[in-house]
Amino acid sequence: MSKPKAITVLSGGLDSCVATSVYSDDYDITALTFNYGQKSVDEEIKHAKMICEKLGMKHVVIDLPWLNNISNSTLTTDEEVPQPGDEELDDLDVATETAKSVWVPARNTVFCSIALAYAESMHAKIIIVGWDYEEAVTFPDNSKEYLEAFNKTIEYGSFDDIEIKAPLIDLDKEGIVKKASEVDSPVELSYSCYKGMDKHCGVCESCKRRRRAFIEADLHDPTEYIE
């Protein structure tokens, strides 16, 4: 008997890798990786491809040059991405400012709309995303409320019975790392750095949150950091 189909929004990062792994045994998954001109696009595509090969998934890269053209995010421009101190990761004011710095306009809304189109065309049952509690503190499009709202939009905007699944929605990064161990997720193949170097920079916010998660979970961190 063939497996039901699923679409996953796979950046190649820790969160999307673990979220996808939760469903990899039960669904025939097609992964979508988006190129919107981000600094880390080459590494994201490379690592997403490796994750797909490991999990036996199809991989599709979608170019969105127009999203880059309208974005002034530090992820897509020559401006430096923020490098908060370790003690600032839980400072809401600092975290909010760094989130605004790396914000790409309507990114998750665009990604999920495209994923919905793929899901409808392929008769997929679910769309998998890596949204989580820690990111939702400063990114509104990672929140449980946003998840519920988008699923309600699908109810009204699609003929098909499709649901966005966010298995990490109640977890912080430490919990995500622990979940990775539970589901045997290939997180050693994932890539989280904002800067796009061949190794994780170790100083951008994404790298710092990744490193802290492994430390707090008391699990081996397979990541290579420059600093």
Salt bridges, closest charged atoms under 4 A:
ASP15 OD2 - LYS173 NZ 2.56
ASP28 OD1 - LYS58 NZ 2.97
GLU43 OE1 - LYS46 NZ 3.24
GLU43 OE1 - HIS47 NE2 3.31
GLU80 OE1 - LYS195 NZ 3.98
ASP86 OD1 - LYS208 NZ 2.77
ASP90 OD2 - ARG212 NH1 2.85
ASP132 OD2 - LYS173 NZ 3.93
GLU134 OE2 - ARG209 NH1 2.72
GLU134 OE2 - ARG212 NH2 3.50
GLU135 OE2 - LYS173 NZ 2.92
GLU155 OE1 - LYS152 NZ 3.39
GLU163 OE1 - LYS165 NZ 3.45
ASP170 OD1 - LYS144 NZ 2.77
GLU174 OE2 - LYS178 NZ 3.12
GLU182 OE1 - LYS179 NZ 3.57
GLU205 OE2 - ARG209 NE 2.88
GLU216 OE2 - ARG212 NE 3.95
GLU224 OE1 - LYS199 NZ 3.65
